[in-house]
Amino acid sequence: VTYTATNFIPPSGRDVIAVNPQTGEIHLTGTLDYEEVNVFEFRIEARDKGTPPLSSHCKVFLEVLDVND
């Protein structure tokens, strides 16, 4: 099974969120700022290597908390 992240809202999520294609683990690749964006939405697609390949997806909501207040 391979995993990919798609359909980022806002599109800037591509710059700070990554998915390990082998495990599906979600990692931050940059810093998040509550004042800039407080919620990210994206989809994770899982696709197998069968013939024909089958896939499924889920929606992920990432809420950024402002810990400075």
C-alpha positions, 0 to 999 in steps of 0.5 A: 500500500502507498499513501499520498496527501492531496487536496490541501485547503489552504494550498499552502499546507503542501509546504508544511505537511508531508505523508510517508508513502510507505507508512502513511505517517503524517509529519510537519515539515515546517512551522505552523502559525495560528495567526496565519492559518488555524485549520488545515484540511487534506485527504490521504489516499491509500492505493494497493499494488493489485491488478487493478489497483484499489484505493481509498481515502480519508479526510484529515483536519489539522487544527493549530492551537495558539499556545501563546495566549 
